[in-house]
Each structure stands twice: as structure tokens, then as C-alpha cells.
């Protein structure tokens, strides 16, 4: 790999824009060095800047799998790259220097990456992070805050971040990632003060090439790319993990099961149970490592004088960590279930496409026979109502409706729509 931007699949326009901005940032950093800290910020207030210039706040948007968080991380590496000169056409984000390597590994001292594991990003975490990031960088050119899933910011957290975005410290760069610029995903005020970088879904050929480069069989890689919905990570998991393929088949099987009262709710319960078990399996590994690390930090297992009472008064810390782990487990379950619902909605969508024989690529090309049967069984209007039922279930999960109730309601709506 010759550049960190090689990780971005099918996003050449984005790579060009970020590379040009990173070169511009070298000059901005040098100007700050010459000013000896006398300049409050090299970046103007929320005024649109030329596409090849640097600014202090960026918003990366795109559907899941488009690579928005990867783009933000690559840009952070390019900003800290040690060999970047700022000259037109010069290399940035080399991927070989110490700065690039540590940013991509998540260990750079001046890059703070917030990856929400629970349902929301708290105002406390944002305030603590911003306070540290407002200091002068210790080893790199910039203090960088990278927030994945910025749509999970609470209202208070978004307001705390807004203060920094409106009055940025001279050496601080904020990188936000969100699904879209919709006000439900990112506040209007935050959006208006950020440079927007929209990413698109990579094509099947681009994803397949990445998987083949990872050593995956060409036929399997092509299949996984064609059914992944443009999500590189999902394609890689489908190509390498049998359980992922089984979960997908289970989700798609719900469409047929919903047409029969004897199988509908059993299939719904099984889908929820699978999501719950997957979340528990992932959480168990993470929880065990975190708990052991916390107990060690608090003095558990120590020897010598005073070791016996080392754990006294630490119950509050452990309970707080348990609450965070429970929140993460809930989030994981909903993420797994949401992925299944996206697959199911895409299947009904394919059936609508088949109804009209539209020249549109199928989301599940390996289930073309099933979608043709669905198109012959139900009218396009009924299939659209099925899509709406799945989307309504996703929205219900977003507002904390219990998964069992939300999925049961969806199955009931699908059964009603498909009833002859």
C-alpha cells in the first residue's frame, strides 16, 4: 500500500479533494509556526472555502459501508503525515511514516477518535475530549478530534461541540461522520459550519477487487460484493464468515414465513433471538477484557502491604462500566437486527423491480427466483406496503421499542399486505 487513501474504495473525487486540503494544511501549519501562537485560528468563521483549501471542521456523510469513517481517518493521517511538503502534486498520507502508521493504528497522541459503543455520545465525553484537543499538539501538526456516528450526539453534546466549531482553537481540527445532512442525523448549526464531503457507495467491481486482493476466491468475492449493498466490510464478512451468510438467509426467509400464520411469529422470534445471541457473543469478549483491565487498574490481584483493601470503594467504578457494557450490548443487538431488516427491505424492493421488469440491478441477485415468485404473488402496491412495514420497524427500534414488539408488528403488517 503506497498511500493511506488506497483504503478508500471507488472514491477518487473525495481522495483528490482531501489530498489537496491536506497539502494546504501544511502551509497553514507553517504560518501558525511563524506567528508563534499569536493567531487565534488560521480558519475563518463559517465561510465557504475553496475546495482545495483547508478548514477546521469537516462533515463526512454517506450510507453505511460507503467508507465515511475510513475517509476521515485517512484524512487525519494525511494532516499529520511527516513527509508532506505542501507543494502542488506532492504526496500526502504516505502510509509509511510514523505519523501515518500511528494514526491508522489509532495510537497517535494528537488524534482522538470517538467511536460510540452505546446508544448515544454523552456531553461529558465531548467536553473532556474537546478540552484535551484544544491544547497545542504534542507530536503532530494538529490536534484532531474524529467523531464516528455523530448522529448519536445528544443535544447537549452537540451544543458543547458547536462552541468549539464556532470558535476553533488555532491547532484543532474536527472531523464528523454521519449518514446524511438531514437534521435528524446532524444539527443544522453544526452542518452549516462544516465542510461537507459526501461519499457514494462503491461499485461491485471495486469491492470485488478489494476482496480478491485480500486473498478471497474470485467467484466468492464477486458474489459477496453483489449482495453486500455496497458495504465493503459486510462483503468481507459474507465472504469469510458462514454465520453471516446464515443470518442473511434467515432474514430473507422471513418474507416467505410471514405469509403463513403458523410460521410468521416463530420466524420473527428467531430473528430477534439470533440478533440477541450475536450481540451477546461479541459483548462477552469485549466485556471480559474490559472488566479484567479495570480490576487490574483498581488494584485487584495485587500483593504486598495494603493489597487486601485495594478494591474497597471501587464498586461505583465497576457498576458504571457495567452500565456502559449493557448499553453497548443493546446497541449491538439493534445493529445486527437493523442489518437483517435492511436485507429484508431490499428483497421486497427487488420484487417491486421484478414486477415492472425494470432494468435496475437487484440487491439480492442470488434470490432472483424468489423475487419473481413474490412479484407474481403480490401486486407492486402490496410489496411497497411491505417495504414500508420494514422501514417502520427500523424507526420503531430507533425510538427504543422492544425488538420483539417491533418485529412482531412488522410481521403482522407484512402478512396483512400479502394476504390475498
One Martini backbone bead per residue (centre of mass of N, CA, C, O) as a GRO file, in nm:
protein
  420
    1UNK     BB    1   0.093   0.038   0.026
    2UNK     BB    2   0.125   0.392  -0.068
    3UNK     BB    3  -0.155   0.489   0.068
    4UNK     BB    4  -0.413   0.567   0.274
    5UNK     BB    5  -0.623   0.615   0.028
    6UNK     BB    6  -0.641   0.311  -0.068
    7UNK     BB    7  -0.891   0.244   0.128
    8UNK     BB    8  -1.057   0.387  -0.077
    9UNK     BB    9  -1.351   0.292  -0.248
   10UNK     BB   10  -1.456   0.461  -0.517
   11UNK     BB   11  -1.320   0.782  -0.422
   12UNK     BB   12  -1.153   0.993  -0.600
   13UNK     BB   13  -1.275   1.275  -0.546
   14UNK     BB   14  -1.218   1.267  -0.241
   15UNK     BB   15  -0.915   1.226  -0.253
   16UNK     BB   16  -0.846   1.489  -0.401
   17UNK     BB   17  -0.964   1.685  -0.191
   18UNK     BB   18  -0.802   1.588   0.063
   19UNK     BB   19  -0.519   1.622  -0.053
   20UNK     BB   20  -0.535   1.927  -0.105
   21UNK     BB   21  -0.598   2.006   0.191
   22UNK     BB   22  -0.340   1.883   0.318
   23UNK     BB   23  -0.144   2.068   0.170
   24UNK     BB   24  -0.263   2.333   0.281
   25UNK     BB   25  -0.206   2.261   0.586
   26UNK     BB   26   0.097   2.298   0.581
   27UNK     BB   27   0.089   2.606   0.543
   28UNK     BB   28  -0.082   2.670   0.793
   29UNK     BB   29   0.120   2.556   0.997
   30UNK     BB   30   0.359   2.741   0.925
   31UNK     BB   31   0.213   3.008   0.993
   32UNK     BB   32   0.178   2.941   1.293
   33UNK     BB   33   0.475   2.920   1.359
   34UNK     BB   34   0.546   3.218   1.276
   35UNK     BB   35   0.333   3.347   1.491
   36UNK     BB   36   0.365   3.215   1.776
   37UNK     BB   37   0.044   3.200   1.859
   38UNK     BB   38  -0.100   3.487   1.764
   39UNK     BB   39  -0.318   3.311   1.628
   40UNK     BB   40  -0.626   3.195   1.675
   41UNK     BB   41  -0.692   3.130   1.356
   42UNK     BB   42  -0.667   3.003   1.024
   43UNK     BB   43  -0.979   2.994   1.035
   44UNK     BB   44  -1.264   3.077   0.943
   45UNK     BB   45  -1.559   3.126   0.956
   46UNK     BB   46  -1.859   3.017   0.817
   47UNK     BB   47  -1.691   3.008   0.524
   48UNK     BB   48  -1.663   2.925   0.223
   49UNK     BB   49  -1.424   2.722   0.081
   50UNK     BB   50  -1.213   2.610  -0.109
   51UNK     BB   51  -1.168   2.281  -0.214
   52UNK     BB   52  -0.831   2.314  -0.178
   53UNK     BB   53  -0.867   2.383   0.116
   54UNK     BB   54  -0.852   2.460   0.454
   55UNK     BB   55  -1.030   2.347   0.749
   56UNK     BB   56  -1.169   2.285   1.081
   57UNK     BB   57  -1.444   2.147   0.958
   58UNK     BB   58  -1.588   1.816   0.905
   59UNK     BB   59  -1.829   1.634   0.686
   60UNK     BB   60  -1.903   1.290   0.666
   61UNK     BB   61  -2.101   1.129   0.419
   62UNK     BB   62  -2.292   0.819   0.421
   63UNK     BB   63  -2.360   0.517   0.387
   64UNK     BB   64  -2.322   0.224   0.493
   65UNK     BB   65  -1.995   0.142   0.357
   66UNK     BB   66  -1.868   0.403   0.211
   67UNK     BB   67  -1.624   0.528   0.413
   68UNK     BB   68  -1.636   0.775   0.613
   69UNK     BB   69  -1.437   0.687   0.846
   70UNK     BB   70  -1.200   0.626   0.662
   71UNK     BB   71  -1.169   0.907   0.541
   72UNK     BB   72  -1.114   1.052   0.811
   73UNK     BB   73  -0.861   0.889   0.890
   74UNK     BB   74  -0.694   0.951   0.638
   75UNK     BB   75  -0.696   1.258   0.675
   76UNK     BB   76  -0.553   1.259   0.948
   77UNK     BB   77  -0.292   1.135   0.837
   78UNK     BB   78  -0.233   1.357   0.624
   79UNK     BB   79  -0.207   1.592   0.834
   80UNK     BB   80   0.042   1.427   0.991
   81UNK     BB   81   0.234   1.392   0.778
   82UNK     BB   82   0.592   1.398   0.755
   83UNK     BB   83   0.637   1.429   0.419
   84UNK     BB   84   0.476   1.667   0.380
   85UNK     BB   85   0.504   1.986   0.181
   86UNK     BB   86   0.257   2.135   0.000
   87UNK     BB   87   0.305   2.077  -0.280
   88UNK     BB   88   0.203   2.043  -0.578
   89UNK     BB   89   0.151   1.692  -0.601
   90UNK     BB   90   0.228   1.598  -0.341
   91UNK     BB   91   0.265   1.384  -0.091
   92UNK     BB   92   0.000   1.241   0.110
   93UNK     BB   93  -0.036   0.990   0.306
   94UNK     BB   94   0.192   0.755   0.275
   95UNK     BB   95   0.194   0.507   0.508
   96UNK     BB   96   0.513   0.506   0.633
   97UNK     BB   97   0.515   0.683   0.850
   98UNK     BB   98   0.465   0.727   1.181
   99UNK     BB   99   0.206   0.896   1.169
  100UNK     BB  100   0.037   0.721   0.982
  101UNK     BB  101   0.056   0.458   1.145
  102UNK     BB  102  -0.074   0.568   1.415
  103UNK     BB  103  -0.340   0.668   1.308
  104UNK     BB  104  -0.437   0.394   1.181
  105UNK     BB  105  -0.397   0.249   1.476
  106UNK     BB  106  -0.491   0.460   1.715
  107UNK     BB  107  -0.196   0.601   1.861
  108UNK     BB  108  -0.207   0.895   1.833
  109UNK     BB  109  -0.160   1.172   2.044
  110UNK     BB  110  -0.340   1.390   1.837
  111UNK     BB  111  -0.573   1.160   1.806
  112UNK     BB  112  -0.927   1.159   1.860
  113UNK     BB  113  -1.144   0.875   1.882
  114UNK     BB  114  -1.498   0.848   1.852
  115UNK     BB  115  -1.666   0.537   1.939
  116UNK     BB  116  -1.972   0.441   1.972
  117UNK     BB  117  -2.117   0.183   2.190
  118UNK     BB  118  -2.370   0.310   2.247
  119UNK     BB  119  -2.653   0.505   2.195
  120UNK     BB  120  -2.466   0.752   2.285
  121UNK     BB  121  -2.317   1.080   2.307
  122UNK     BB  122  -2.186   1.245   2.556
  123UNK     BB  123  -2.116   1.548   2.702
  124UNK     BB  124  -1.878   1.457   2.875
  125UNK     BB  125  -1.700   1.341   2.648
  126UNK     BB  126  -1.682   1.598   2.477
  127UNK     BB  127  -1.557   1.788   2.687
  128UNK     BB  128  -1.302   1.622   2.741
  129UNK     BB  129  -1.197   1.611   2.450
  130UNK     BB  130  -1.192   1.916   2.383
  131UNK     BB  131  -1.000   2.005   2.607
  132UNK     BB  132  -0.757   1.845   2.498
  133UNK     BB  133  -0.775   1.940   2.186
  134UNK     BB  134  -0.710   2.258   2.262
  135UNK     BB  135  -0.434   2.196   2.261
  136UNK     BB  136  -0.131   2.162   2.184
  137UNK     BB  137   0.052   1.980   2.004
  138UNK     BB  138   0.299   1.728   2.063
  139UNK     BB  139   0.377   1.568   1.759
  140UNK     BB  140   0.204   1.729   1.566
  141UNK     BB  141   0.023   1.967   1.386
  142UNK     BB  142  -0.250   1.846   1.514
  143UNK     BB  143  -0.560   1.854   1.667
  144UNK     BB  144  -0.774   1.563   1.653
  145UNK     BB  145  -1.130   1.510   1.603
  146UNK     BB  146  -1.301   1.192   1.576
  147UNK     BB  147  -1.651   1.137   1.489
  148UNK     BB  148  -1.843   0.879   1.503
  149UNK     BB  149  -2.161   0.885   1.477
  150UNK     BB  150  -2.287   1.191   1.513
  151UNK     BB  151  -2.598   1.108   1.538
  152UNK     BB  152  -2.542   1.032   1.865
  153UNK     BB  153  -2.565   1.302   1.962
  154UNK     BB  154  -2.656   1.486   2.190
  155UNK     BB  155  -2.775   1.792   2.238
  156UNK     BB  156  -2.554   1.874   2.443
  157UNK     BB  157  -2.311   1.770   2.279
  158UNK     BB  158  -2.359   1.946   2.027
  159UNK     BB  159  -2.329   2.219   2.179
  160UNK     BB  160  -2.041   2.174   2.281
  161UNK     BB  161  -1.917   2.143   1.995
  162UNK     BB  162  -2.010   2.414   1.868
  163UNK     BB  163  -1.820   2.603   2.024
  164UNK     BB  164  -1.562   2.498   1.878
  165UNK     BB  165  -1.651   2.540   1.581
  166UNK     BB  166  -1.695   2.854   1.609
  167UNK     BB  167  -1.414   2.858   1.808
  168UNK     BB  168  -1.131   2.768   1.696
  169UNK     BB  169  -0.853   2.649   1.754
  170UNK     BB  170  -0.559   2.675   1.583
  171UNK     BB  171  -0.497   2.328   1.619
  172UNK     BB  172  -0.798   2.238   1.549
  173UNK     BB  173  -0.968   1.938   1.424
  174UNK     BB  174  -1.291   1.849   1.292
  175UNK     BB  175  -1.438   1.513   1.255
  176UNK     BB  176  -1.734   1.410   1.095
  177UNK     BB  177  -1.981   1.137   1.109
  178UNK     BB  178  -2.260   1.070   0.882
  179UNK     BB  179  -2.522   0.971   0.690
  180UNK     BB  180  -2.627   1.280   0.683
  181UNK     BB  181  -2.780   1.619   0.655
  182UNK     BB  182  -2.997   1.559   0.824
  183UNK     BB  183  -3.134   1.680   1.116
  184UNK     BB  184  -3.145   1.384   1.243
  185UNK     BB  185  -2.818   1.352   1.216
  186UNK     BB  186  -2.757   1.674   1.202
  187UNK     BB  187  -2.719   1.971   1.291
  188UNK     BB  188  -2.756   2.266   1.136
  189UNK     BB  189  -2.524   2.425   1.274
  190UNK     BB  190  -2.302   2.219   1.225
  191UNK     BB  191  -2.331   2.190   0.921
  192UNK     BB  192  -2.274   2.504   0.850
  193UNK     BB  193  -1.956   2.466   0.982
  194UNK     BB  194  -1.899   2.252   0.755
  195UNK     BB  195  -1.731   2.053   0.545
  196UNK     BB  196  -1.864   1.874   0.281
  197UNK     BB  197  -1.833   1.503   0.237
  198UNK     BB  198  -1.954   1.305  -0.003
  199UNK     BB  199  -2.040   0.962  -0.022
  200UNK     BB  200  -2.038   0.672  -0.212
  201UNK     BB  201  -2.113   0.381  -0.342
  202UNK     BB  202  -1.949   0.122  -0.426
  203UNK     BB  203  -1.882  -0.096  -0.656
  204UNK     BB  204  -1.863  -0.422  -0.730
  205UNK     BB  205  -1.580  -0.425  -0.860
  206UNK     BB  206  -1.430  -0.278  -0.631
  207UNK     BB  207  -1.495  -0.480  -0.404
  208UNK     BB  208  -1.388  -0.736  -0.537
  209UNK     BB  209  -1.093  -0.640  -0.560
  210UNK     BB  210  -1.043  -0.625  -0.257
  211UNK     BB  211  -1.102  -0.924  -0.189
  212UNK     BB  212  -0.893  -1.047  -0.378
  213UNK     BB  213  -0.655  -0.897  -0.236
  214UNK     BB  214  -0.721  -1.077   0.035
  215UNK     BB  215  -0.758  -1.389  -0.094
  216UNK     BB  216  -1.028  -1.423  -0.229
  217UNK     BB  217  -1.226  -1.578  -0.412
  218UNK     BB  218  -1.360  -1.461  -0.699
  219UNK     BB  219  -1.649  -1.575  -0.683
  220UNK     BB  220  -1.702  -1.499  -0.386
  221UNK     BB  221  -1.640  -1.198  -0.415
  222UNK     BB  222  -1.860  -1.131  -0.621
  223UNK     BB  223  -2.099  -1.218  -0.453
  224UNK     BB  224  -2.053  -1.040  -0.202
  225UNK     BB  225  -2.059  -0.768  -0.356
  226UNK     BB  226  -2.360  -0.806  -0.477
  227UNK     BB  227  -2.496  -0.843  -0.157
  228UNK     BB  228  -2.382  -0.582   0.028
  229UNK     BB  229  -2.474  -0.284  -0.059
  230UNK     BB  230  -2.173  -0.146  -0.071
  231UNK     BB  231  -2.032  -0.306   0.173
  232UNK     BB  232  -1.723  -0.395   0.250
  233UNK     BB  233  -1.743  -0.532   0.528
  234UNK     BB  234  -1.981  -0.715   0.456
  235UNK     BB  235  -1.846  -0.863   0.224
  236UNK     BB  236  -1.618  -0.986   0.390
  237UNK     BB  237  -1.802  -1.145   0.585
  238UNK     BB  238  -1.960  -1.314   0.375
  239UNK     BB  239  -1.693  -1.449   0.254
  240UNK     BB  240  -1.581  -1.564   0.565
  241UNK     BB  241  -1.877  -1.605   0.714
  242UNK     BB  242  -2.119  -1.830   0.783
  243UNK     BB  243  -2.301  -1.676   0.987
  244UNK     BB  244  -2.366  -1.440   0.795
  245UNK     BB  245  -2.513  -1.612   0.583
  246UNK     BB  246  -2.728  -1.723   0.775
  247UNK     BB  247  -2.854  -1.451   0.863
  248UNK     BB  248  -2.945  -1.367   0.582
  249UNK     BB  249  -3.132  -1.609   0.521
  250UNK     BB  250  -3.318  -1.559   0.761
  251UNK     BB  251  -3.420  -1.279   0.678
  252UNK     BB  252  -3.531  -1.363   0.393
  253UNK     BB  253  -3.731  -1.589   0.509
  254UNK     BB  254  -3.952  -1.394   0.632
  255UNK     BB  255  -4.124  -1.342   0.380
  256UNK     BB  256  -4.249  -1.631   0.369
  257UNK     BB  257  -4.336  -1.672   0.668
  258UNK     BB  258  -4.551  -1.429   0.676
  259UNK     BB  259  -4.778  -1.594   0.497
  260UNK     BB  260  -4.782  -1.777   0.766
  261UNK     BB  261  -4.916  -1.819   1.074
  262UNK     BB  262  -4.736  -2.071   1.172
  263UNK     BB  263  -4.443  -1.900   1.101
  264UNK     BB  264  -4.417  -1.595   1.154
  265UNK     BB  265  -4.353  -1.562   1.473
  266UNK     BB  266  -4.121  -1.762   1.483
  267UNK     BB  267  -3.935  -1.607   1.287
  268UNK     BB  268  -3.925  -1.346   1.450
  269UNK     BB  269  -3.805  -1.465   1.710
  270UNK     BB  270  -3.548  -1.579   1.576
  271UNK     BB  271  -3.431  -1.310   1.480
  272UNK     BB  272  -3.403  -1.180   1.759
  273UNK     BB  273  -3.230  -1.404   1.887
  274UNK     BB  274  -2.989  -1.383   1.697
  275UNK     BB  275  -2.917  -1.090   1.769
  276UNK     BB  276  -2.873  -1.142   2.069
  277UNK     BB  277  -2.647  -1.359   2.044
  278UNK     BB  278  -2.447  -1.188   1.884
  279UNK     BB  279  -2.416  -0.964   2.097
  280UNK     BB  280  -2.319  -1.147   2.328
  281UNK     BB  281  -2.065  -1.258   2.193
  282UNK     BB  282  -1.923  -0.988   2.152
  283UNK     BB  283  -1.945  -0.877   2.447
  284UNK     BB  284  -1.796  -1.095   2.607
  285UNK     BB  285  -1.514  -1.027   2.503
  286UNK     BB  286  -1.510  -0.724   2.580
  287UNK     BB  287  -1.593  -0.740   2.882
  288UNK     BB  288  -1.365  -0.915   2.993
  289UNK     BB  289  -1.129  -0.727   2.922
  290UNK     BB  290  -1.233  -0.471   3.067
  291UNK     BB  291  -1.268  -0.584   3.354
  292UNK     BB  292  -0.977  -0.675   3.398
  293UNK     BB  293  -0.846  -0.400   3.351
  294UNK     BB  294  -0.996  -0.250   3.578
  295UNK     BB  295  -0.915  -0.428   3.818
  296UNK     BB  296  -0.612  -0.383   3.784
  297UNK     BB  297  -0.621  -0.068   3.811
  298UNK     BB  298  -0.761  -0.102   4.113
  299UNK     BB  299  -0.579  -0.366   4.248
  300UNK     BB  300  -0.629  -0.639   4.161
  301UNK     BB  301  -0.405  -0.895   4.264
  302UNK     BB  302  -0.236  -0.782   4.468
  303UNK     BB  303   0.063  -0.733   4.660
  304UNK     BB  304   0.108  -0.664   4.978
  305UNK     BB  305   0.072  -0.381   5.129
  306UNK     BB  306  -0.277  -0.314   5.102
  307UNK     BB  307  -0.408  -0.524   4.897
  308UNK     BB  308  -0.674  -0.610   5.047
  309UNK     BB  309  -0.798  -0.289   5.012
  310UNK     BB  310  -0.796  -0.199   4.704
  311UNK     BB  311  -1.123  -0.248   4.633
  312UNK     BB  312  -1.217  -0.030   4.797
  313UNK     BB  313  -1.453   0.184   4.648
  314UNK     BB  314  -1.504   0.042   4.338
  315UNK     BB  315  -1.804  -0.020   4.268
  316UNK     BB  316  -1.880   0.232   4.100
  317UNK     BB  317  -1.696   0.176   3.858
  318UNK     BB  318  -1.812  -0.104   3.783
  319UNK     BB  319  -2.109  -0.014   3.742
  320UNK     BB  320  -2.054   0.187   3.516
  321UNK     BB  321  -1.936  -0.021   3.321
  322UNK     BB  322  -2.187  -0.205   3.308
  323UNK     BB  323  -2.370   0.008   3.178
  324UNK     BB  324  -2.202   0.042   2.921
  325UNK     BB  325  -2.218  -0.257   2.833
  326UNK     BB  326  -2.526  -0.269   2.807
  327UNK     BB  327  -2.550  -0.049   2.592
  328UNK     BB  328  -2.375  -0.195   2.382
  329UNK     BB  329  -2.548  -0.450   2.357
  330UNK     BB  330  -2.799  -0.306   2.253
  331UNK     BB  331  -2.667  -0.184   2.003
  332UNK     BB  332  -2.578  -0.448   1.871
  333UNK     BB  333  -2.856  -0.575   1.839
  334UNK     BB  334  -2.971  -0.347   1.658
  335UNK     BB  335  -2.763  -0.369   1.434
  336UNK     BB  336  -2.819  -0.661   1.351
  337UNK     BB  337  -3.123  -0.620   1.298
  338UNK     BB  338  -3.097  -0.392   1.090
  339UNK     BB  339  -2.947  -0.554   0.877
  340UNK     BB  340  -3.181  -0.753   0.829
  341UNK     BB  341  -3.391  -0.537   0.742
  342UNK     BB  342  -3.242  -0.436   0.495
  343UNK     BB  343  -3.252  -0.703   0.344
  344UNK     BB  344  -3.563  -0.729   0.339
  345UNK     BB  345  -3.629  -0.465   0.192
  346UNK     BB  346  -3.462  -0.541  -0.064
  347UNK     BB  347  -3.638  -0.780  -0.148
  348UNK     BB  348  -3.899  -0.622  -0.198
  349UNK     BB  349  -3.772  -0.432  -0.402
  350UNK     BB  350  -3.701  -0.652  -0.611
  351UNK     BB  351  -3.999  -0.729  -0.659
  352UNK     BB  352  -4.084  -0.460  -0.777
  353UNK     BB  353  -3.887  -0.462  -1.011
  354UNK     BB  354  -3.998  -0.730  -1.132
  355UNK     BB  355  -4.288  -0.628  -1.192
  356UNK     BB  356  -4.156  -0.410  -1.414
  357UNK     BB  357  -3.892  -0.494  -1.551
  358UNK     BB  358  -3.656  -0.334  -1.449
  359UNK     BB  359  -3.328  -0.189  -1.527
  360UNK     BB  360  -3.227  -0.303  -1.226
  361UNK     BB  361  -3.029  -0.372  -0.985
  362UNK     BB  362  -2.999  -0.617  -0.765
  363UNK     BB  363  -2.956  -0.684  -0.420
  364UNK     BB  364  -3.049  -1.009  -0.474
  365UNK     BB  365  -2.943  -1.203  -0.725
  366UNK     BB  366  -2.961  -1.497  -0.573
  367UNK     BB  367  -3.304  -1.428  -0.547
  368UNK     BB  368  -3.470  -1.417  -0.822
  369UNK     BB  369  -3.685  -1.639  -0.794
  370UNK     BB  370  -3.824  -1.525  -0.543
  371UNK     BB  371  -3.898  -1.242  -0.660
  372UNK     BB  372  -4.077  -1.352  -0.889
  373UNK     BB  373  -4.283  -1.488  -0.706
  374UNK     BB  374  -4.365  -1.233  -0.552
  375UNK     BB  375  -4.460  -1.075  -0.806
  376UNK     BB  376  -4.690  -1.297  -0.867
  377UNK     BB  377  -4.839  -1.276  -0.579
  378UNK     BB  378  -4.794  -0.956  -0.570
  379UNK     BB  379  -4.839  -0.641  -0.581
  380UNK     BB  380  -4.668  -0.350  -0.582
  381UNK     BB  381  -4.833  -0.221  -0.352
  382UNK     BB  382  -4.788  -0.452  -0.145
  383UNK     BB  383  -4.477  -0.445  -0.151
  384UNK     BB  384  -4.455  -0.153  -0.050
  385UNK     BB  385  -4.588  -0.209   0.224
  386UNK     BB  386  -4.358  -0.390   0.317
  387UNK     BB  387  -4.137  -0.183   0.313
  388UNK     BB  388  -4.276   0.008   0.516
  389UNK     BB  389  -4.280  -0.195   0.751
  390UNK     BB  390  -3.973  -0.219   0.781
  391UNK     BB  391  -3.912   0.085   0.823
  392UNK     BB  392  -4.091   0.111   1.077
  393UNK     BB  393  -3.922  -0.084   1.248
  394UNK     BB  394  -3.663   0.081   1.247
  395UNK     BB  395  -3.787   0.331   1.385
  396UNK     BB  396  -3.875   0.188   1.645
  397UNK     BB  397  -3.587   0.110   1.736
  398UNK     BB  398  -3.484   0.411   1.757
  399UNK     BB  399  -3.723   0.452   2.000
  400UNK     BB  400  -3.702   0.187   2.196
  401UNK     BB  401  -3.839  -0.051   2.097
  402UNK     BB  402  -3.896  -0.359   2.139
  403UNK     BB  403  -3.797  -0.593   1.922
  404UNK     BB  404  -4.036  -0.792   1.942
  405UNK     BB  405  -4.263  -0.585   1.887
  406UNK     BB  406  -4.158  -0.467   1.620
  407UNK     BB  407  -4.144  -0.737   1.457
  408UNK     BB  408  -4.432  -0.831   1.497
  409UNK     BB  409  -4.564  -0.585   1.360
  410UNK     BB  410  -4.433  -0.629   1.087
  411UNK     BB  411  -4.544  -0.909   1.026
  412UNK     BB  412  -4.841  -0.824   1.033
  413UNK     BB  413  -4.820  -0.619   0.798
  414UNK     BB  414  -4.717  -0.816   0.585
  415UNK     BB  415  -4.949  -1.019   0.599
  416UNK     BB  416  -5.168  -0.814   0.520
  417UNK     BB  417  -5.046  -0.728   0.244
  418UNK     BB  418  -5.031  -1.047   0.130
  419UNK     BB  419  -5.316  -1.089   0.144
  420UNK     BB  420  -5.574  -1.216  -0.067
   0.00000   0.00000   0.00000
